[in-house]
């Protein structure tokens, strides 16, 4: 008997120990750093305080090898701690930032998606059902019913940004209108009583009555159908529950309908809003990264003219003034940047009043890594989606070595440069193998020349365009005339370009000039030198697939082609050596550097780089009906989706390459024949063939690393340093760390009304050094009264030293006795994210 | 006329006589069994198609997801920012239409469901809707075949070790009924209430996270070793934790089950008689216990072998093991009917064939069993 009990007890103990262990976290090992926040901060500061490395003689990337593998995000932090990987480039949500800090890891912080409450604005067809959110004032009042700071702290671990306006918080357009944005944030700060006042005033007017603290309509409790997403990162579930509680405090009865995407979308997207199947929804939207131009956001996110075409937007009856300013912004109906700014300042408060969507949070996401790794990341889109990280990623104070990168997945779709995988994790591996004409600045969103030398941009007089850097020259002209012999279209039957003809004009012209030694120094990984033929092939491929007469016609490309053609006005190869290309377009941006990008014809096809020989091979396989670049055509014709790195495509491509070699084919000879010789063709094909035989794939590009091998089944990839890359490894070293700033304010705790009151502001780098005043674009400050209303907006005056400013509240500011606050925003040139500082004071007569 | 009648009667008699021969009985039984299994497979597959598509409602889900995804991707793409709102909306609508056509949503579900069924029954597995094989192909055949080796390696290793070790240890325990080892086994059998992935998480924490002696997951090191031998060793290293998780999760209950099963047979009269006759214990085990239990053992083994096809969905996911279980899991999440049906039809055919063949195997290993003799007295 005793034995039986003993064994029963033993069994129970085993189970209990497993359950308890499952609830705990693994103990840190001795060699791991102490899991404290202080340790993390020290490590992070050290990471940013490192001096710029000494000049190097090394070419290509800093590392010898980068090994990529697929890792679950749940185990990413543990795997970095254990040394299994060095960095997890697929960022995790901000609710895990504490876990990263506790593990003593460094991290790259960037913007994720953004979440909000989306309301059904329709008046329901069934008159017995009331939709309170068809009332704009009630929607607006919901701004006061949401404590965004609470949500950020409790749900997002304090690591995200409370979001009030449609503009991405703290990014370029937000910073441009920061006084308006901050003023609105103060005005719409959490105030449930104020929300209740509005609801109590508006609901009876809509026919509802409050019975025992609950709103009733037609004698029945008014039940709000709330679609709450329970999938994804799980935070929308918590937001939904929080807001349901708030609505119940306002007297509503809430039917919390927990649904995943596939269950919710047929209702909020697919149903007629007037049917009343739903009242509100926990919406989420993709981030555009470091977007410098959000002027169309008002139309997209609120108005019935929204390009989204979803019924609920069509049902929104907006204020006519808001409708006009939103449409004008989206259509670019302004002539100066000041006018554009004024229109955004006008649209912002109107959008808050419209409140079709009440914004909650701009998610920040975090990519963790070992603190002995140095990685450049885009402030908007993080590590994976940025161009520069592979150029700068390295072990600190070390050249060479093998870096182990973990990411969410690999090879999700086939790789081909024309229309292959566009998954961000595949793109990250590809970006290490690629170069280009231009390099995207990860901190400003502008472009710098990579292989290009300079650009000259000419825009029509009156267009609101400015320039920020000196490699782009900006001109204006009353008329930008397209040369008659510029190529404007493609005749797929004759395989020749169609000239623009006389009398064609454009809004902008870009002249992109490349250095004289471009072809000598730039080599494809298979050993071939870059040539003008690569650029011309890129131009041909911009048209050919969308032409019915083409052997590679793909109807799926037509919509994108039509969008391109709607603004494209012509291209002309002015000179092949040195290479000079003119591009004409009706497309323009506020920054000349972004316009210059429109004149980039580098053989980067959107899904990867490809030499003209590799594209000729892919085209031949598609023309032969063996493969197709795009998934749609591949499915329709039941052929393989072209894959340059594996699968049945390889055999088809190799067969076509053999045929090209045998026939010394110059593709599109009627046009390419002018730029490619038979000798070059023979060399190109032979090099590509040799590359395939050595590496087992056709992914040959021009970047600092080359793709050495892939294991598609195990989902691993290995890239190795390209010693033939033209640039030294430290070319982009100045971008190693984000040039972000910290600001601290000092001043009197008591302000005397009617007297000038100065406050001092100190701006430093993240390492604590004074921030160069020349790199500070502007210091704005706002003064708030005790109600949180903005009563004064001023500009700081630069002091004698770097990063020193004085902010003076003038004597004539209408301060009222009581609490007040002064807040400063420091706008920087080298980084799109400003620094903030604030100080509270007491105003006394 | 009379001659014809006599001939017909004779023919009928011959047929009846043939029907009562062993061969006739077996053929008739086989035919009926095959038809029954065939109808079952057809019904099962069509039900799978209906369930996987929620009776056609998945079309509605997919249409709205296409609209949502297409709209968001175009609005978030800076390349389209400079288009006029009208041009952007036109682009969105055209892309939605193309995607719906690609996925076959321009055709009614009922016609697609029949096509899925016919393709499945003829083993024309066709093309996936959204999924690719690891090498990037849309062919369902390749999607399944490329994942099969990894699943066979994991599930085969784990299940075979589990099966044979359980049977032989159970046989030994049945001889030591009431011993300390027997009691420990009984006491630990509730540990099998936890699934393999549950143990997998512990094993990862201990051996990868803390001791750093085994990998967290995956099939092979990154980068993979360049030699075949090194690659093989690396795969084996990655196999240890997931296989151990599967074995640990079922080991004690499996031993307990077999031990109980053998105990029942050990207490049969003819076993007692053999013991009384003084036969050696090994002979008793082999001839008096194991042999009559062979049909059950073989059935279990056969079903185990075909179950390898389905893999271990969550365990493979926890260990990032590129097997069929994960593939099926992904296919369900993506509503990729051809992959779901492809996987199901292969399993259904294997199950049908196994069930069919087992009847014959029973007859071979157990003289008491006659194929098709169930109605004979």
Interface residues (C-beta under 8 A of the other chain):
Chain A: X3 X4 X7 X8 X10 X11 X14 X15 X18 X21 X22 X26 X27 X29 X65 X67 X68 X69 X70 X71 X72 X75 X78 X79 X81 X82 X83 X84 X261 X262 X263 X265 X266 X269 X270 X285 X286 X287 X288 X289 X291 X293 X296 X299 X300 X305 X306 X307 X308 X309 X310 X327 X330 X331 X404 X411 X412 X413 X414 X415 X555 X556 X558 X559 X560 X562 X563 X566 X567 X587 X588 X589 X631 X632 X634 X635 X636 X638 X640 X641 X643 X645 X646 X647 X648 X649 X709 X711 X712 X713 X714 X715 X716 X718
Chain B: X60 X61 X63 X64 X65 X67 X68 X71 X72 X73 X74 X75 X76 X77 X78 X80 X81 X82 X83 X84 X85 X87 X88 X89 X90 X91 X92 X93 X94 X95 X98 X99 X101 X102 X127 X132 X133 X134 X135 X136 X137 X138 X139 X142 X146 X147 X150 X183 X184 X186 X187 X188 X190 X191 X194 X198 X201 X202 X204 X205 X208 X209 X210 X212 X215 X216 X217 X218 X219 X220 X221 X222 X223 X224 X318 X320 X322 X335
